[in-house]
Amino acid sequence: MNLQCLALPGIAAADEYEAFTEPYRRIQVSSSEMGVITELKAREGAEVREGQVLAQLDDALLRKTLDVSRAAKDAIGGKTAAEAEVVIREQQVQSYRRLFTQGNATPRELERAENDHRQALARLQSVTEELSVRALEYQRVICQLEQRRILAPSDGVVVALAKEVGEFLSPTDPVLLQLVQLDRLKAVFSVPLRRIDMLSEGQSVVVRVGGSRVTVYGTLEYISPVATAESGTVRVRVVLPNEKREIRSGVVCWLDLEASVRTNQSNARISDAPVILSPALR
């Protein structure tokens, strides 16, 4: 997508439709957790990247909980004792089986030894499962700690802070800041219904931006399938490239319909023209 800055003097043509540039995305960054903000790592006007830490909530209690969970996860004394008991009960079963074969042990004694062995195995299984649950509890606390950090959901620019360090984020007031995406802008135009057939989604369009009417080539991203009955117009969303931040959000712009149609017709003629190879390439 190319952006050309060509200052075109003069007034708007009759077949132009006015709108204002807007950020492509506007995000109210919120917290899924409630708590006091202990650290704020973003300021108004700062550019942030997706996944960057924007703020930290108080996590002192969770860190203590993590220490307890780690100790419980690493406590293996019960498992060691259960494993030792399984070994002892297995040896007893083997001993009673030899005695039973020799006629020196009754069937009841052998059955009792085998039951004791099965119970020891069950206790070992119970201890092993308990350790698995403790490991999962430990991982859950780690996830809860990660949620105490508020991350940027996408690349963008911070334009407004709703909270400061020391303030409380609650379920009824969870918004921390407002983030906007400015590497692309959008403009929503109202095009008359009688002219909408001249446009199609994905085509290149000509937009004049600002008082100097700079020409920008954008992409028609969306055409509403529903017309506004009162005005007889259809909402059309155009995306404008803005990697270098040359276009300011909130600036008046016009969709030049005739120039857009001519541009697409010219591109179609170029793409449909036959390719003539030079003699050297034949």
N, C-alpha and C positions, 0 to 999 in steps of 0.2 A: 504494500500500500504506500503510495507516494504522496508526499505533501509538498505543494508548490506555493510559495509565498509571492504572489503576483499582485501588486496593488492595482486595483482597477478603479479609477475615479468615476464618479457619476452617481446617479440615484438608482434605486431598485427598479428592476424591470417589472412589467405587468405580470409575467408568469413566474413570479418568485413568491415563496411562502416563508413567513417569519417564525423564528423560534429563538431559544436561548441555549447556549452550550451548558451541559451539565456533566458532573463526574460520571464516569461509566458505571461505577458502583459507589454506593454510600452505605457504610456499615456502622451500626451502633454496636461497638464492642462491649460485650457484657461478661459477667462472671457467672459460672454455674454454681459457685460456692459463695457463701456469705462470710464476711469477716472484715477486719480492719486492714486498710492498706498500709503496709510497712515500708514499701519502696515503690517509687514511680520512675520508670526508666524511659518514658517517652514525653516529649514536650510538643506544644503546638508548633506546627511547621516541620516537624521531623519526618524524614522518610524512613519507613520501616519495611522489613522483609517478612514474608510469610514464615511463621514459627518463631519470630523474634519475641523475647520476653518484654512485655509492656509494663507489667506491675507484679508485685509480690504481696500476697495476703499473709497475715500473721499465721505462723505454722508451728509455734513453740510446743503446743500441746500434742500435735501430731508427731513431732520429732521424738517426744518422750514415748508416745505410743509405739513408734517404730523401734525404739530401743527395747521395749518390753517384748514386742513381736519377734525381734531378732533373737533375743535370749530364749524365748519359748521354742522358736524354730530350731535352734542349735542345741537344745537340751536333749541329749540322746541316752541319758542314764536309764530311763524306763525301757527303752528298746534293747539296750545291752542286757539288762536283767531278764527280759522276756526271752531273748535269744539263748541265754545261759540255761534258763528253765527248760526250754525246748530240748536242748542237748541232753540235760539230765533225764528228762522224761523219756526221750528216745532210747537212752541207754538202759533205763529200767524196763522198757518194753522188750528190748532185745534179750535182757537177762531173764525175764519171766518166760519168754518163749523157749529159751534153752531149758529152763527148769521144767516147763510144762512138757517138753518133748521127753525129758528124762523121767517124768512122772513125779517130780518133786514140787509142782505147783498146781493149784486147782484152776479150772476154767474161770471161776469168779475172780481169782487174783489176777489172771492174765487180762481179763476184761476190764478190771479196775485200772490196771496200768495203762492199757490202751486209751481208756477214757481220759485219764490224767494227761496223756500225751496230746490228745485232741484239744483239750482245754488249754494246754500251754500254747499250742499252735494258734488257737483263737485269740488268746491274749496278745501274742506277738502281732497278729494281723490287726487287732484293735489299736495297739500302740503305733504301728506303722501308719494306719489311716489317720490317727490323731496328729502325727507329725506332718502328714500331707496337708491336713487342714490348717495347721499352724503355718506352713510354708505359703499357702494361699492367703491366709490372713496377713502375712508379711507383705506379699505382693499387693494386696488391697491397700494397705497403708501407704505403700510407695505411690500407688496411683492417686490416692487422696492428696498426698504431698504435691504431686505434679499438678493437680487441679488447683492448688493454691497459687500457681503461677498463671497469669493471664497472658496468652500468646496472641500475636497478630494473626488473624485468619487468612490474610492475603497481603501482597505488596500494596503499599499505599502511602498516603500522607496524612498525618494527624492534623485535623483542622479545629478540634475543640475538645477540651478536657471537661468532664462532668464531675470528677472527684479529685481530691488532693490527698497527700500522705496524711494518715491519721483519721481519715473519714471512713465511714462504714458502708460496705456494699451489702444490701439486703435483697431478699427475693422480690420485694416490691419496688426496689430502686437499684437494679443491678448494673446500670450502664456506667462504664468507666470513661469512654471517650468515643469520638466519632472519627472514622477512618474513611478516606475517599481514594478512589483509583483515578489518577490523572494522566497515566500514560496513554489512555484512550478516553475520549469524551463522547458524549452522545447528545443528540438534539432530536426532539420529537416535534414533527411538523404536522399540521392539519391540511391535508391536500383535498381539494374538491373531488367529489365522487366521480364527476365526469372526466377527470384527468388521471384517475388512479390506474387505469389500464396502461398508461405509458410507463409504469414502474413495475419492477419485479424484485423480489428478495435476492440479495447477493450481487446486484449490479452496482457499478461505480456511479457515483453521483457528484455533481458539482455544488459546493456550498461556498457562499461568500460570508466571510467572518469579520465582524467588527465594523467600526466607522470607516476604515480604509478599504473595506470589502476585499480582504485578502482571499484568494482562491484556494480552497482546500478540496482535495479529492477524497471523499469518504466512501463508505460501503453501506448500502441500504440493508439493514439487518432484519427489519420486521415490518410487515404491513398488517394492520389490524383487519381481521375478517369481518368486523362489525363497523358500520358507518354510524356517525352521530346524526340522528334524525333531525335535530333542531338546526344544525349548521350545514348538513349535507356534506360533511367532510369525513375523511378517514385518517386515523393516526398512523404516522409513518416514523419509524425510528432509524436514524442514521448514525453510524459510528465514525468518529473522526480520529485519525492517528495523531498522537501528541507525545511521542517519546522524548522529545527535547523540551517539552513544556512551553512551546511557542504560543499556544492558544490558552487563554485564561478561561476558566469556568465562569459561567454567568454572563457571557458576552452575547450580544444579539448576533444572529446569523440568518441567512436566507438560503433556502433550497432553490437553486436555479434549474427549473424543470426543463426548459428548452435546451440549455447547455448540456444537461445530463443526458438527454436523448441524443443530441448530436455526438457527444463523446462515445456513447455506446454504439451508435451506428458506425462511427469511424473505426472503432475497435473491431466491430464485426466484419467490416470490409477488409481490414488488414488480416484478420485471422482466416477469412475465406479466400484471399488472394492466392493464386497458384505459386508454388515455389519454383523459381527458375534457377537451375544450377549453372555456374560458369563452366566453360569448356574444360577448365583444369580439374573440376570436381566431377565431371560426368564419367 
